[in-house]
Amino acid sequence: QVQLVESGGGLVQAGGSLRLSCAASGLTFSSYTMGWFRQAPGKEREIVAAISPSGGSTYYVDSVKGRFTTSRDNAKNTVYLQMNSLKPNDTAVYYCAAQPWDSRATMPLLRRYDYWGQGTQVTASS
């Protein structure tokens, strides 16, 4: 009964901004690392950003550094992805994902994610 529901996707012109939200239920949100992934047509799914349970650690793929910011509000069981200066190659289906924090992991933010949302389409047009 874990459920992750993304919202906020849509169509925007290149250079514009969108904020994605992911509302989580059925898990102890404050104990979970949250990640954002995307999959563009013809490409593999890739991790875009991740944030530790407390929000103290983040990860960003190089292609979005300086443009995207992930944050979370544990009181609302919600994680966000603020996307600025969108480019056409940001166009993809964006997925929210969750995994329990494991401090023993070599790369805690990049370990396997157990739960996934349905995805939301982001399109940045040129």
C-alpha positions, 0 to 999 in steps of 0.5 A: 500500500505504499503509494507515490503520486507525482504531480506538476508536470506539463508543457513549458517553453525552453527556459521556463520552470516547473515544480514537480511534487511527489506525495507519499503514503504508506511508509514512514516518510522521514526514514526514506531517501527520495529520488527523482528519475527520468526516462526520455524516448529512446533512452535509459532511465536515469537518476536525476536527483536524490535527497536523504531522509533529513534533507541534509544530503542531495545528489544531482546528475551533472546535466541538471546541476545548477538548474534543478533543486530537490527538497522535502517537507517531512511534515507533508510527506512530500518531496519536490523537484524544482526545475529551472532553465528547462531545456528540450533534452529535459523532456521525459517522464519523471518518476518519484522513487523511495528507498529506506535509508541505509547508512552502511551503503557505499553510496546511500543516495544511489542504492536500489529504490524500492517504490515508484510512482507512475510518472509525470510527463515534462515537455520543454519545447524549443 
